[in-house]
Amino acid sequence: MTTNPFPEVSSGEELDDVWAGHYVECVGCVDMVPLHNGEDPVEWAKKHTAERPWHTRFRTTRIVNFSVTADNGPAGSPPGLFPAVS
């Protein structure tokens, strides 16, 4: 697995090989938390609604970061954006 937070891909098929993050998100306040190994998004939503009864709409999200090569420049993040990875 690559340590690049935005690995370069050349086609949509390659996205299946890129790490994906799974999240549950409150639509009312845009709180978004990662779901780890088997965590139930509905349980998180119930706890969130108990603290904020007017927040009753949620979504799950799968996020895949990637980059493509520009015709006139390098792929990836601008230098210095992720200094720990450089």
N, CA, C and O atoms as a CHARMM CRD file, in Angstrom:
* protein
*
  344
    1    1 MET  N      0.84500  -1.17900   0.00000 PROA 1      0.00000
    2    1 MET  CA     0.00000   0.00000   0.00000 PROA 1      0.00000
    3    1 MET  C      0.88900   1.24000   0.00000 PROA 1      0.00000
    4    1 MET  O      1.89800   1.29200   0.70300 PROA 1      0.00000
    5    2 THR  N      0.50900   2.22100  -0.78300 PROA 2      0.00000
    6    2 THR  CA     1.27500   3.45300  -0.90300 PROA 2      0.00000
    7    2 THR  C      1.02500   4.37200   0.29500 PROA 2      0.00000
    8    2 THR  O     -0.04500   4.33800   0.90200 PROA 2      0.00000
    9    3 THR  N      2.02800   5.19200   0.62500 PROA 3      0.00000
   10    3 THR  CA     1.85700   6.18900   1.68200 PROA 3      0.00000
   11    3 THR  C      1.38900   7.51300   1.10200 PROA 3      0.00000
   12    3 THR  O      1.12600   8.45700   1.84700 PROA 3      0.00000
   13    4 ASN  N      1.28100   7.59500  -0.22600 PROA 4      0.00000
   14    4 ASN  CA     0.82800   8.80700  -0.87900 PROA 4      0.00000
   15    4 ASN  C     -0.65900   9.00600  -0.57300 PROA 4      0.00000
   16    4 ASN  O     -1.46200   8.12000  -0.86500 PROA 4      0.00000
   17    5 PRO  N     -1.04700  10.15400   0.01200 PROA 5      0.00000
   18    5 PRO  CA    -2.45800  10.35300   0.33700 PROA 5      0.00000
   19    5 PRO  C     -3.33500  10.54900  -0.90200 PROA 5      0.00000
   20    5 PRO  O     -4.55800  10.43100  -0.81600 PROA 5      0.00000
   21    6 PHE  N     -2.72400  10.84600  -2.05300 PROA 6      0.00000
   22    6 PHE  CA    -3.44500  11.02700  -3.31800 PROA 6      0.00000
   23    6 PHE  C     -2.70000  10.28100  -4.42300 PROA 6      0.00000
   24    6 PHE  O     -2.06300  10.90800  -5.26900 PROA 6      0.00000
   25    7 PRO  N     -2.77300   8.93500  -4.42400 PROA 7      0.00000
   26    7 PRO  CA    -2.01300   8.17700  -5.41600 PROA 7      0.00000
   27    7 PRO  C     -2.49200   8.46100  -6.84100 PROA 7      0.00000
   28    7 PRO  O     -3.67600   8.70200  -7.07600 PROA 7      0.00000
   29    8 GLU  N     -1.56200   8.42700  -7.77100 PROA 8      0.00000
   30    8 GLU  CA    -1.89100   8.68500  -9.17000 PROA 8      0.00000
   31    8 GLU  C     -2.58000   7.47300  -9.79600 PROA 8      0.00000
   32    8 GLU  O     -2.14700   6.33600  -9.60900 PROA 8      0.00000
   33    9 VAL  N     -3.64600   7.72700 -10.53300 PROA 9      0.00000
   34    9 VAL  CA    -4.34400   6.67800 -11.27900 PROA 9      0.00000
   35    9 VAL  C     -4.52500   7.15800 -12.71300 PROA 9      0.00000
   36    9 VAL  O     -4.48100   8.35600 -12.99500 PROA 9      0.00000
   37   10 SER  N     -4.73100   6.19800 -13.61300 PROA 10     0.00000
   38   10 SER  CA    -4.94200   6.57200 -15.01500 PROA 10     0.00000
   39   10 SER  C     -6.30600   6.14300 -15.53600 PROA 10     0.00000
   40   10 SER  O     -6.68200   6.48900 -16.65600 PROA 10     0.00000
   41   11 SER  N     -7.06100   5.37600 -14.71400 PROA 11     0.00000
   42   11 SER  CA    -8.40000   4.95800 -15.12500 PROA 11     0.00000
   43   11 SER  C     -9.26300   4.69800 -13.89800 PROA 11     0.00000
   44   11 SER  O     -8.75700   4.50600 -12.79200 PROA 11     0.00000
   45   12 GLY  N    -10.57300   4.69600 -14.11400 PROA 12     0.00000
   46   12 GLY  CA   -11.51100   4.43600 -13.02100 PROA 12     0.00000
   47   12 GLY  C    -11.35600   3.05900 -12.41800 PROA 12     0.00000
   48   12 GLY  O    -11.63000   2.86700 -11.23300 PROA 12     0.00000
   49   13 GLU  N    -10.91800   2.09000 -13.22000 PROA 13     0.00000
   50   13 GLU  CA   -10.73500   0.72800 -12.69900 PROA 13     0.00000
   51   13 GLU  C     -9.67700   0.68900 -11.60000 PROA 13     0.00000
   52   13 GLU  O     -9.76000  -0.14200 -10.69500 PROA 13     0.00000
   53   14 GLU  N     -8.69500   1.56700 -11.66600 PROA 14     0.00000
   54   14 GLU  CA    -7.63100   1.58600 -10.66400 PROA 14     0.00000
   55   14 GLU  C     -8.12200   2.06600  -9.30100 PROA 14     0.00000
   56   14 GLU  O     -7.46800   1.81300  -8.29000 PROA 14     0.00000
   57   15 LEU  N     -9.25200   2.74700  -9.25700 PROA 15     0.00000
   58   15 LEU  CA    -9.76100   3.25100  -7.97900 PROA 15     0.00000
   59   15 LEU  C    -10.11200   2.12700  -7.01500 PROA 15     0.00000
   60   15 LEU  O    -10.10100   2.32800  -5.80000 PROA 15     0.00000
   61   16 ASP  N    -10.42500   0.94000  -7.54500 PROA 16     0.00000
   62   16 ASP  CA   -10.73400  -0.19600  -6.67100 PROA 16     0.00000
   63   16 ASP  C     -9.52900  -0.61900  -5.84700 PROA 16     0.00000
   64   16 ASP  O     -9.68300  -1.25000  -4.80000 PROA 16     0.00000
   65   17 ASP  N     -8.31800  -0.27400  -6.31600 PROA 17     0.00000
   66   17 ASP  CA    -7.09400  -0.66000  -5.61700 PROA 17     0.00000
   67   17 ASP  C     -6.61100   0.40500  -4.63900 PROA 17     0.00000
   68   17 ASP  O     -5.61700   0.19600  -3.94300 PROA 17     0.00000
   69   18 VAL  N     -7.29500   1.53400  -4.57500 PROA 18     0.00000
   70   18 VAL  CA    -6.89600   2.64200  -3.71300 PROA 18     0.00000
   71   18 VAL  C     -7.66800   2.55000  -2.40000 PROA 18     0.00000
   72   18 VAL  O     -8.84400   2.18700  -2.38900 PROA 18     0.00000
   73   19 TRP  N     -7.00100   2.88000  -1.29500 PROA 19     0.00000
   74   19 TRP  CA    -7.63300   2.84400   0.02100 PROA 19     0.00000
   75   19 TRP  C     -8.85500   3.74600   0.04100 PROA 19     0.00000
   76   19 TRP  O     -8.82800   4.85100  -0.50100 PROA 19     0.00000
   77   20 ALA  N     -9.92400   3.27500   0.66700 PROA 20     0.00000
   78   20 ALA  CA   -11.15100   4.05400   0.80500 PROA 20     0.00000
   79   20 ALA  C    -11.47200   4.22700   2.28400 PROA 20     0.00000
   80   20 ALA  O    -11.33900   3.29200   3.07400 PROA 20     0.00000
   81   21 GLY  N    -11.89200   5.41900   2.64100 PROA 21     0.00000
   82   21 GLY  CA   -12.35500   5.68800   3.99800 PROA 21     0.00000
   83   21 GLY  C    -13.87100   5.64400   4.03200 PROA 21     0.00000
   84   21 GLY  O    -14.52800   6.11700   3.10500 PROA 21     0.00000
   85   22 HSD  N    -14.43100   5.08100   5.08900 PROA 22     0.00000
   86   22 HSD  CA   -15.88100   4.98600   5.24300 PROA 22     0.00000
   87   22 HSD  C    -16.28100   5.84100   6.44300 PROA 22     0.00000
   88   22 HSD  O    -15.68600   5.74000   7.51600 PROA 22     0.00000
   89   23 TYR  N    -17.29300   6.68200   6.24700 PROA 23     0.00000
   90   23 TYR  CA   -17.68300   7.65800   7.25500 PROA 23     0.00000
   91   23 TYR  C    -19.19300   7.68900   7.41700 PROA 23     0.00000
   92   23 TYR  O    -19.93700   7.29500   6.51900 PROA 23     0.00000
   93   24 VAL  N    -19.64300   8.17400   8.59700 PROA 24     0.00000
   94   24 VAL  CA   -21.04300   8.52600   8.80900 PROA 24     0.00000
   95   24 VAL  C    -21.05100  10.02900   9.06300 PROA 24     0.00000
   96   24 VAL  O    -20.19500  10.56000   9.77000 PROA 24     0.00000
   97   25 GLU  N    -22.03100  10.69900   8.47300 PROA 25     0.00000
   98   25 GLU  CA   -22.06800  12.15300   8.50400 PROA 25     0.00000
   99   25 GLU  C    -23.45900  12.64700   8.87900 PROA 25     0.00000
  100   25 GLU  O    -24.46500  12.12400   8.40000 PROA 25     0.00000
  101   26 CYS  N    -23.50500  13.65800   9.74000 PROA 26     0.00000
  102   26 CYS  CA   -24.75700  14.32900  10.07600 PROA 26     0.00000
  103   26 CYS  C    -24.98200  15.43000   9.05500 PROA 26     0.00000
  104   26 CYS  O    -24.11100  16.27400   8.84300 PROA 26     0.00000
  105   27 VAL  N    -26.13600  15.42400   8.42800 PROA 27     0.00000
  106   27 VAL  CA   -26.44300  16.44200   7.42300 PROA 27     0.00000
  107   27 VAL  C    -26.73300  17.79200   8.08800 PROA 27     0.00000
  108   27 VAL  O    -26.53900  18.84100   7.47300 PROA 27     0.00000
  109   28 GLY  N    -27.19300  17.76800   9.33000 PROA 28     0.00000
  110   28 GLY  CA   -27.55000  18.99100  10.03600 PROA 28     0.00000
  111   28 GLY  C    -26.36800  19.84500  10.43100 PROA 28     0.00000
  112   28 GLY  O    -26.47200  21.07200  10.43800 PROA 28     0.00000
  113   29 CYS  N    -25.23700  19.22500  10.76200 PROA 29     0.00000
  114   29 CYS  CA   -24.08800  20.00900  11.21700 PROA 29     0.00000
  115   29 CYS  C    -22.79200  19.59900  10.51300 PROA 29     0.00000
  116   29 CYS  O    -21.73600  20.18000  10.76100 PROA 29     0.00000
  117   30 VAL  N    -22.87500  18.63900   9.67300 PROA 30     0.00000
  118   30 VAL  CA   -21.75000  18.12700   8.89400 PROA 30     0.00000
  119   30 VAL  C    -20.66200  17.52300   9.79100 PROA 30     0.00000
  120   30 VAL  O    -19.49700  17.48400   9.39600 PROA 30     0.00000
  121   31 ASP  N    -21.02700  17.04800  11.00000 PROA 31     0.00000
  122   31 ASP  CA   -20.10700  16.21400  11.76700 PROA 31     0.00000
  123   31 ASP  C    -19.88600  14.95100  10.94900 PROA 31     0.00000
  124   31 ASP  O    -20.84600  14.36200  10.45200 PROA 31     0.00000
  125   32 MET  N    -18.65000  14.53300  10.80400 PROA 32     0.00000
  126   32 MET  CA   -18.34400  13.33300  10.03100 PROA 32     0.00000
  127   32 MET  C    -17.28300  12.54700  10.78900 PROA 32     0.00000
  128   32 MET  O    -16.22500  13.08200  11.11900 PROA 32     0.00000
  129   33 VAL  N    -17.56600  11.28400  11.06400 PROA 33     0.00000
  130   33 VAL  CA   -16.62000  10.45300  11.80400 PROA 33     0.00000
  131   33 VAL  C    -16.32200   9.18900  10.99500 PROA 33     0.00000
  132   33 VAL  O    -17.19800   8.65600  10.31400 PROA 33     0.00000
  133   34 PRO  N    -15.07600   8.71900  11.08000 PROA 34     0.00000
  134   34 PRO  CA   -14.73500   7.48400  10.35800 PROA 34     0.00000
  135   34 PRO  C    -15.37700   6.27200  11.00600 PROA 34     0.00000
  136   34 PRO  O    -15.50100   6.19500  12.22800 PROA 34     0.00000
  137   35 LEU  N    -15.78000   5.33600  10.18000 PROA 35     0.00000
  138   35 LEU  CA   -16.30100   4.05700  10.65900 PROA 35     0.00000
  139   35 LEU  C    -15.16100   3.04900  10.63200 PROA 35     0.00000
  140   35 LEU  O    -14.52700   2.84400   9.59700 PROA 35     0.00000
  141   36 HSD  N    -14.91000   2.43000  11.75500 PROA 36     0.00000
  142   36 HSD  CA   -13.84500   1.43700  11.85800 PROA 36     0.00000
  143   36 HSD  C    -14.45400   0.05100  11.93700 PROA 36     0.00000
  144   36 HSD  O    -15.54000  -0.12000  12.49200 PROA 36     0.00000
  145   37 ASN  N    -13.78300  -0.91800  11.40200 PROA 37     0.00000
  146   37 ASN  CA   -14.13700  -2.35100  11.42200 PROA 37     0.00000
  147   37 ASN  C    -15.47700  -2.69900  12.05400 PROA 37     0.00000
  148   37 ASN  O    -15.54900  -2.99500  13.24600 PROA 37     0.00000
  149   38 GLY  N    -16.51500  -2.66400  11.26900 PROA 38     0.00000
  150   38 GLY  CA   -17.80900  -3.14000  11.72200 PROA 38     0.00000
  151   38 GLY  C    -18.61000  -2.19300  12.58800 PROA 38     0.00000
  152   38 GLY  O    -19.67200  -2.57000  13.08100 PROA 38     0.00000
  153   39 GLU  N    -18.13400  -0.96800  12.79000 PROA 39     0.00000
  154   39 GLU  CA   -18.91600  -0.01700  13.58000 PROA 39     0.00000
  155   39 GLU  C    -20.24600   0.26100  12.88600 PROA 39     0.00000
  156   39 GLU  O    -20.32300   0.31500  11.65900 PROA 39     0.00000
  157   40 ASP  N    -21.26900   0.43400  13.67800 PROA 40     0.00000
  158   40 ASP  CA   -22.61800   0.64900  13.16400 PROA 40     0.00000
  159   40 ASP  C    -22.89400   2.14200  13.03700 PROA 40     0.00000
  160   40 ASP  O    -22.91300   2.84700  14.04600 PROA 40     0.00000
  161   41 PRO  N    -23.10800   2.64200  11.82100 PROA 41     0.00000
  162   41 PRO  CA   -23.37800   4.07300  11.66200 PROA 41     0.00000
  163   41 PRO  C    -24.68600   4.50200  12.32700 PROA 41     0.00000
  164   41 PRO  O    -24.81500   5.65500  12.73900 PROA 41     0.00000
  165   42 VAL  N    -25.64400   3.60400  12.43700 PROA 42     0.00000
  166   42 VAL  CA   -26.92200   3.94100  13.05900 PROA 42     0.00000
  167   42 VAL  C    -26.73000   4.18900  14.55500 PROA 42     0.00000
  168   42 VAL  O    -27.37000   5.07800  15.11700 PROA 42     0.00000
  169   43 GLU  N    -25.86800   3.42400  15.20100 PROA 43     0.00000
  170   43 GLU  CA   -25.60400   3.63900  16.63000 PROA 43     0.00000
  171   43 GLU  C    -24.98500   5.01800  16.85400 PROA 43     0.00000
  172   43 GLU  O    -25.35900   5.72300  17.79200 PROA 43     0.00000
  173   44 TRP  N    -24.03000   5.40700  15.98400 PROA 44     0.00000
  174   44 TRP  CA   -23.44400   6.74200  16.10900 PROA 44     0.00000
  175   44 TRP  C    -24.52300   7.79900  15.91300 PROA 44     0.00000
  176   44 TRP  O    -24.56800   8.78200  16.65300 PROA 44     0.00000
  177   45 ALA  N    -25.39000   7.60600  14.92400 PROA 45     0.00000
  178   45 ALA  CA   -26.46300   8.56600  14.63900 PROA 45     0.00000
  179   45 ALA  C    -27.40600   8.70600  15.83500 PROA 45     0.00000
  180   45 ALA  O    -27.82900   9.81400  16.16500 PROA 45     0.00000
  181   46 LYS  N    -27.73400   7.59700  16.48000 PROA 46     0.00000
  182   46 LYS  CA   -28.62000   7.65100  17.65300 PROA 46     0.00000
  183   46 LYS  C    -27.98500   8.46200  18.78300 PROA 46     0.00000
  184   46 LYS  O    -28.65900   9.26400  19.42900 PROA 46     0.00000
  185   47 LYS  N    -26.68800   8.25100  19.02200 PROA 47     0.00000
  186   47 LYS  CA   -25.99000   9.02000  20.06500 PROA 47     0.00000
  187   47 LYS  C    -25.95900  10.50400  19.70000 PROA 47     0.00000
  188   47 LYS  O    -26.17000  11.36700  20.55200 PROA 47     0.00000
  189   48 HSD  N    -25.69700  10.78300  18.44300 PROA 48     0.00000
  190   48 HSD  CA   -25.64500  12.17000  17.98300 PROA 48     0.00000
  191   48 HSD  C    -27.00800  12.84600  18.15200 PROA 48     0.00000
  192   48 HSD  O    -27.08400  13.98600  18.61000 PROA 48     0.00000
  193   49 THR  N    -28.07200  12.15000  17.78500 PROA 49     0.00000
  194   49 THR  CA   -29.42600  12.69900  17.90900 PROA 49     0.00000
  195   49 THR  C    -29.81800  12.87700  19.37600 PROA 49     0.00000
  196   49 THR  O    -30.57600  13.79100  19.70100 PROA 49     0.00000
  197   50 ALA  N    -29.31900  12.02700  20.25500 PROA 50     0.00000
  198   50 ALA  CA   -29.60700  12.18800  21.68300 PROA 50     0.00000
  199   50 ALA  C    -29.03700  13.50000  22.20700 PROA 50     0.00000
  200   50 ALA  O    -29.62100  14.11900  23.09600 PROA 50     0.00000
  201   51 GLU  N    -27.89200  13.93300  21.65800 PROA 51     0.00000
  202   51 GLU  CA   -27.27600  15.20000  22.06000 PROA 51     0.00000
  203   51 GLU  C    -27.88000  16.39500  21.33000 PROA 51     0.00000
  204   51 GLU  O    -27.90300  17.50900  21.85400 PROA 51     0.00000
  205   52 ARG  N    -28.37100  16.15100  20.11000 PROA 52     0.00000
  206   52 ARG  CA   -28.93400  17.22300  19.27000 PROA 52     0.00000
  207   52 ARG  C    -30.22200  16.70700  18.64100 PROA 52     0.00000
  208   52 ARG  O    -30.19800  16.26300  17.49300 PROA 52     0.00000
  209   53 PRO  N    -31.33900  16.75000  19.35000 PROA 53     0.00000
  210   53 PRO  CA   -32.58300  16.12800  18.87600 PROA 53     0.00000
  211   53 PRO  C    -33.07500  16.63200  17.52200 PROA 53     0.00000
  212   53 PRO  O    -33.84500  15.93700  16.85800 PROA 53     0.00000
  213   54 TRP  N    -32.66100  17.79700  17.10500 PROA 54     0.00000
  214   54 TRP  CA   -33.09200  18.33300  15.81700 PROA 54     0.00000
  215   54 TRP  C    -32.22400  17.82300  14.66400 PROA 54     0.00000
  216   54 TRP  O    -32.52200  18.11100  13.50500 PROA 54     0.00000
  217   55 HSD  N    -31.16700  17.07900  14.95300 PROA 55     0.00000
  218   55 HSD  CA   -30.30900  16.47800  13.91900 PROA 55     0.00000
  219   55 HSD  C    -30.78100  15.04300  13.69500 PROA 55     0.00000
  220   55 HSD  O    -30.45300  14.14600  14.47100 PROA 55     0.00000
  221   56 THR  N    -31.54200  14.83800  12.64500 PROA 56     0.00000
  222   56 THR  CA   -32.14800  13.52500  12.41500 PROA 56     0.00000
  223   56 THR  C    -31.83300  12.93500  11.04100 PROA 56     0.00000
  224   56 THR  O    -32.33300  11.86000  10.70900 PROA 56     0.00000
  225   57 ARG  N    -31.01500  13.61300  10.23800 PROA 57     0.00000
  226   57 ARG  CA   -30.70300  13.11100   8.89000 PROA 57     0.00000
  227   57 ARG  C    -29.21000  12.83900   8.78000 PROA 57     0.00000
  228   57 ARG  O    -28.38400  13.66400   9.17000 PROA 57     0.00000
  229   58 PHE  N    -28.87800  11.67200   8.24600 PROA 58     0.00000
  230   58 PHE  CA   -27.49000  11.22000   8.18400 PROA 58     0.00000
  231   58 PHE  C    -27.20700  10.58900   6.83000 PROA 58     0.00000
  232   58 PHE  O    -28.12200  10.23600   6.08500 PROA 58     0.00000
  233   59 ARG  N    -25.92400  10.45500   6.52800 PROA 59     0.00000
  234   59 ARG  CA   -25.51300   9.72600   5.32800 PROA 59     0.00000
  235   59 ARG  C    -24.21700   8.99100   5.62600 PROA 59     0.00000
  236   59 ARG  O    -23.42500   9.41400   6.46800 PROA 59     0.00000
  237   60 THR  N    -24.01500   7.89800   4.93200 PROA 60     0.00000
  238   60 THR  CA   -22.71500   7.24000   4.96500 PROA 60     0.00000
  239   60 THR  C    -21.98300   7.65400   3.69300 PROA 60     0.00000
  240   60 THR  O    -22.59100   7.86900   2.64400 PROA 60     0.00000
  241   61 THR  N    -20.67600   7.75800   3.81300 PROA 61     0.00000
  242   61 THR  CA   -19.85300   8.23600   2.71200 PROA 61     0.00000
  243   61 THR  C    -18.62400   7.35100   2.57500 PROA 61     0.00000
  244   61 THR  O    -18.01800   6.94100   3.56400 PROA 61     0.00000
  245   62 ARG  N    -18.27400   7.06600   1.33400 PROA 62     0.00000
  246   62 ARG  CA   -17.03000   6.35000   1.02100 PROA 62     0.00000
  247   62 ARG  C    -16.16700   7.34000   0.26100 PROA 62     0.00000
  248   62 ARG  O    -16.58600   7.86400  -0.77200 PROA 62     0.00000
  249   63 ILE  N    -14.96000   7.60300   0.76400 PROA 63     0.00000
  250   63 ILE  CA   -14.07800   8.58800   0.14400 PROA 63     0.00000
  251   63 ILE  C    -12.81500   7.89900  -0.35500 PROA 63     0.00000
  252   63 ILE  O    -12.15400   7.17300   0.38700 PROA 63     0.00000
  253   64 VAL  N    -12.49500   8.13400  -1.60800 PROA 64     0.00000
  254   64 VAL  CA   -11.26800   7.63600  -2.22500 PROA 64     0.00000
  255   64 VAL  C    -10.50600   8.84800  -2.75700 PROA 64     0.00000
  256   64 VAL  O    -10.99600   9.55300  -3.63900 PROA 64     0.00000
  257   65 ASN  N     -9.31400   9.09000  -2.22500 PROA 65     0.00000
  258   65 ASN  CA    -8.46100  10.17000  -2.72100 PROA 65     0.00000
  259   65 ASN  C     -7.61800   9.64600  -3.86700 PROA 65     0.00000
  260   65 ASN  O     -7.13100   8.51700  -3.81300 PROA 65     0.00000
  261   66 PHE  N     -7.43900  10.45900  -4.91600 PROA 66     0.00000
  262   66 PHE  CA    -6.56100  10.08100  -6.01900 PROA 66     0.00000
  263   66 PHE  C     -6.12200  11.32000  -6.77100 PROA 66     0.00000
  264   66 PHE  O     -6.68300  12.40000  -6.59000 PROA 66     0.00000
  265   67 SER  N     -5.11000  11.15700  -7.61900 PROA 67     0.00000
  266   67 SER  CA    -4.65500  12.24300  -8.47300 PROA 67     0.00000
  267   67 SER  C     -4.48100  11.70900  -9.89300 PROA 67     0.00000
  268   67 SER  O     -4.40500  10.50200 -10.12000 PROA 67     0.00000
  269   68 VAL  N     -4.42200  12.63200 -10.82800 PROA 68     0.00000
  270   68 VAL  CA    -4.14700  12.31300 -12.22700 PROA 68     0.00000
  271   68 VAL  C     -3.02800  13.22600 -12.69800 PROA 68     0.00000
  272   68 VAL  O     -2.77400  14.27100 -12.09900 PROA 68     0.00000
  273   69 THR  N     -2.36300  12.83000 -13.76600 PROA 69     0.00000
  274   69 THR  CA    -1.28800  13.64300 -14.31500 PROA 69     0.00000
  275   69 THR  C     -1.87100  14.70600 -15.22600 PROA 69     0.00000
  276   69 THR  O     -2.65500  14.41000 -16.12800 PROA 69     0.00000
  277   70 ALA  N     -1.47700  15.94700 -14.98000 PROA 70     0.00000
  278   70 ALA  CA    -1.88200  17.03700 -15.86100 PROA 70     0.00000
  279   70 ALA  C     -0.96900  17.02600 -17.08600 PROA 70     0.00000
  280   70 ALA  O      0.18200  16.60000 -16.99900 PROA 70     0.00000
  281   71 ASP  N     -1.47500  17.48800 -18.21500 PROA 71     0.00000
  282   71 ASP  CA    -0.66700  17.53000 -19.42900 PROA 71     0.00000
  283   71 ASP  C      0.55900  18.42300 -19.27800 PROA 71     0.00000
  284   71 ASP  O      1.55700  18.24200 -19.97500 PROA 71     0.00000
  285   72 ASN  N      0.47800  19.38700 -18.36300 PROA 72     0.00000
  286   72 ASN  CA     1.57000  20.34500 -18.23000 PROA 72     0.00000
  287   72 ASN  C      2.19600  20.37600 -16.83800 PROA 72     0.00000
  288   72 ASN  O      2.78600  21.38800 -16.46100 PROA 72     0.00000
  289   73 GLY  N      2.08400  19.29700 -16.06600 PROA 73     0.00000
  290   73 GLY  CA     2.67300  19.30900 -14.73200 PROA 73     0.00000
  291   73 GLY  C      2.63200  17.95200 -14.07400 PROA 73     0.00000
  292   73 GLY  O      2.05900  17.00800 -14.61800 PROA 73     0.00000
  293   74 PRO  N      3.23900  17.84700 -12.90000 PROA 74     0.00000
  294   74 PRO  CA     3.29800  16.56600 -12.18100 PROA 74     0.00000
  295   74 PRO  C      1.98400  16.22300 -11.49300 PROA 74     0.00000
  296   74 PRO  O      1.16600  17.10000 -11.21800 PROA 74     0.00000
  297   75 ALA  N      1.79600  14.95400 -11.22200 PROA 75     0.00000
  298   75 ALA  CA     0.61800  14.49500 -10.48100 PROA 75     0.00000
  299   75 ALA  C      0.82400  14.72100  -8.99700 PROA 75     0.00000
  300   75 ALA  O      1.94300  14.95800  -8.54300 PROA 75     0.00000
  301   76 GLY  N     -0.25100  14.64600  -8.25300 PROA 76     0.00000
  302   76 GLY  CA    -0.15900  14.67200  -6.80000 PROA 76     0.00000
  303   76 GLY  C     -0.42500  16.03600  -6.20700 PROA 76     0.00000
  304   76 GLY  O     -1.03000  16.90600  -6.83400 PROA 76     0.00000
  305   77 SER  N      0.04300  16.20100  -4.97800 PROA 77     0.00000
  306   77 SER  CA    -0.19800  17.40800  -4.20600 PROA 77     0.00000
  307   77 SER  C      0.89200  18.42900  -4.47200 PROA 77     0.00000
  308   77 SER  O      2.01000  18.05400  -4.82400 PROA 77     0.00000
  309   78 PRO  N      0.59300  19.71600  -4.31200 PROA 78     0.00000
  310   78 PRO  CA     1.64000  20.72100  -4.42400 PROA 78     0.00000
  311   78 PRO  C      2.73300  20.45100  -3.39200 PROA 78     0.00000
  312   78 PRO  O      2.42700  19.99900  -2.28900 PROA 78     0.00000
  313   79 PRO  N      4.00100  20.71700  -3.72000 PROA 79     0.00000
  314   79 PRO  CA     5.09300  20.48400  -2.76600 PROA 79     0.00000
  315   79 PRO  C      4.82100  21.18500  -1.44300 PROA 79     0.00000
  316   79 PRO  O      4.40000  22.34200  -1.42000 PROA 79     0.00000
  317   80 GLY  N      5.06100  20.48400  -0.34600 PROA 80     0.00000
  318   80 GLY  CA     4.90700  21.06100   0.97500 PROA 80     0.00000
  319   80 GLY  C      3.52200  20.92900   1.56700 PROA 80     0.00000
  320   80 GLY  O      3.33700  21.22300   2.74800 PROA 80     0.00000
  321   81 LEU  N      2.52100  20.48800   0.77600 PROA 81     0.00000
  322   81 LEU  CA     1.16800  20.36800   1.30800 PROA 81     0.00000
  323   81 LEU  C      1.09000  19.26600   2.35900 PROA 81     0.00000
  324   81 LEU  O      0.39800  19.41300   3.36600 PROA 81     0.00000
  325   82 PHE  N      1.79600  18.16800   2.12500 PROA 82     0.00000
  326   82 PHE  CA     1.86200  17.04800   3.06600 PROA 82     0.00000
  327   82 PHE  C      3.33700  16.80000   3.39000 PROA 82     0.00000
  328   82 PHE  O      3.90500  15.82400   2.90000 PROA 82     0.00000
  329   83 PRO  N      3.97400  17.65200   4.19900 PROA 83     0.00000
  330   83 PRO  CA     5.42200  17.53200   4.43100 PROA 83     0.00000
  331   83 PRO  C      5.83800  16.20300   5.04500 PROA 83     0.00000
  332   83 PRO  O      6.97000  15.77000   4.83000 PROA 83     0.00000
  333   84 ALA  N      4.97900  15.54700   5.79300 PROA 84     0.00000
  334   84 ALA  CA     5.36000  14.27200   6.41300 PROA 84     0.00000
  335   84 ALA  C      5.49700  13.16800   5.38200 PROA 84     0.00000
  336   84 ALA  O      6.13800  12.15100   5.64700 PROA 84     0.00000
  337   85 VAL  N      4.90500  13.35200   4.21200 PROA 85     0.00000
  338   85 VAL  CA     4.94000  12.32000   3.17800 PROA 85     0.00000
  339   85 VAL  C      6.04200  12.61400   2.16800 PROA 85     0.00000
  340   85 VAL  O      6.48300  11.70200   1.47000 PROA 85     0.00000
  341   86 SER  N      6.49700  13.85000   2.07100 PROA 86     0.00000
  342   86 SER  CA     7.48600  14.24700   1.06400 PROA 86     0.00000
  343   86 SER  C      8.80500  13.54600   1.26700 PROA 86     0.00000
  344   86 SER  O      9.74500  13.76800   0.50400 PROA 86     0.00000
